Amino acid sequence: MEDKDRVGVCQRTERKEEQVKVRNLKTGEIGYTFGCTEEGGTIQVKLENGQLDSWVYADCEELPE
């Protein structure tokens, strides 16, 4: 995920409380955002199976709903 995309996803997640659909490019897993960590460079996601995970921004892409 490029920096401009990351900013948009994190703003929608944090400010508008949206759950943005994202895919992990390394694993192919799909999840929905629920937080962002600027210091660690990660997005917190809830996977389709209900588990929680944290992905590095560079490994993610936003998916259309």
C-alpha positions as a Markdown table, in Angstrom:
| # | Residue | x | y | z |
|---|---|---|---|---|
| 1 | Met | 0.0 | 0.0 | 0.0 |
| 2 | Glu | 1.4 | 3.4 | -1.0 |
| 3 | Asp | 1.6 | 6.1 | 1.6 |
| 4 | Lys | -1.3 | 8.1 | 0.1 |
| 5 | Asp | -3.5 | 5.0 | 0.2 |
| 6 | Arg | -2.5 | 4.2 | 3.7 |
| 7 | Val | -3.4 | 7.7 | 4.9 |
| 8 | Gly | -6.8 | 7.4 | 3.4 |
| 9 | Val | -7.5 | 4.0 | 4.8 |
| 10 | Cys | -6.3 | 5.0 | 8.3 |
| 11 | Gln | -8.4 | 8.2 | 8.2 |
| 12 | Arg | -11.5 | 6.3 | 7.3 |
| 13 | Thr | -10.8 | 3.7 | 9.9 |
| 14 | Glu | -9.9 | 6.0 | 12.7 |
| 15 | Arg | -12.0 | 9.1 | 12.1 |
| 16 | Lys | -15.1 | 7.7 | 10.4 |
| 17 | Glu | -15.0 | 4.3 | 12.1 |
| 18 | Glu | -15.3 | 2.5 | 8.8 |
| 19 | Gln | -14.0 | -1.1 | 8.4 |
| 20 | Val | -12.1 | -1.0 | 5.2 |
| 21 | Lys | -11.7 | -4.3 | 3.3 |
| 22 | Val | -8.0 | -5.1 | 2.7 |
| 23 | Arg | -5.9 | -8.0 | 1.4 |
| 24 | Asn | -2.5 | -9.1 | 2.6 |
| 25 | Leu | -0.4 | -9.4 | -0.6 |
| 26 | Lys | 2.0 | -12.0 | 1.0 |
| 27 | Thr | -0.6 | -14.4 | 2.4 |
| 28 | Gly | -3.7 | -13.6 | 0.4 |
| 29 | Glu | -5.8 | -13.3 | 3.6 |
| 30 | Ile | -8.6 | -10.8 | 3.6 |
| 31 | Gly | -9.6 | -8.7 | 6.6 |
| 32 | Tyr | -11.4 | -5.5 | 7.7 |
| 33 | Thr | -9.5 | -2.7 | 9.4 |
| 34 | Phe | -10.2 | -1.6 | 12.9 |
| 35 | Gly | -7.1 | 0.4 | 13.7 |
| 36 | Cys | -3.7 | 1.8 | 12.5 |
| 37 | Thr | -0.4 | 2.1 | 14.3 |
| 38 | Glu | 1.8 | 4.8 | 12.8 |
| 39 | Glu | 4.8 | 4.0 | 15.0 |
| 40 | Gly | 4.8 | 0.4 | 14.1 |
| 41 | Gly | 3.7 | 0.9 | 10.5 |
| 42 | Thr | 0.8 | -1.6 | 10.8 |
| 43 | Ile | -2.9 | -1.9 | 10.2 |
| 44 | Gln | -4.9 | -3.9 | 12.7 |
| 45 | Val | -7.4 | -6.2 | 10.9 |
| 46 | Lys | -10.2 | -8.6 | 11.8 |
| 47 | Leu | -9.9 | -11.6 | 9.5 |
| 48 | Glu | -12.8 | -13.3 | 7.8 |
| 49 | Asn | -12.6 | -16.2 | 10.3 |
| 50 | Gly | -12.9 | -13.7 | 13.2 |
| 51 | Gln | -9.2 | -13.7 | 14.3 |
| 52 | Leu | -7.4 | -10.4 | 14.9 |
| 53 | Asp | -4.0 | -9.7 | 13.2 |
| 54 | Ser | -1.7 | -6.8 | 12.4 |
| 55 | Trp | -0.2 | -6.3 | 8.9 |
| 56 | Val | 2.6 | -4.1 | 7.7 |
| 57 | Tyr | 1.2 | -1.3 | 5.4 |
| 58 | Ala | 3.5 | -2.3 | 2.5 |
| 59 | Asp | 1.9 | -5.8 | 2.5 |
| 60 | Cys | -1.7 | -4.6 | 2.1 |
| 61 | Glu | -4.0 | -3.5 | -0.6 |
| 62 | Glu | -7.5 | -2.0 | -0.3 |
| 63 | Leu | -10.2 | -4.1 | -1.9 |
| 64 | Pro | -13.5 | -2.8 | -3.3 |
| 65 | Glu | -16.6 | -3.6 | -1.2 |
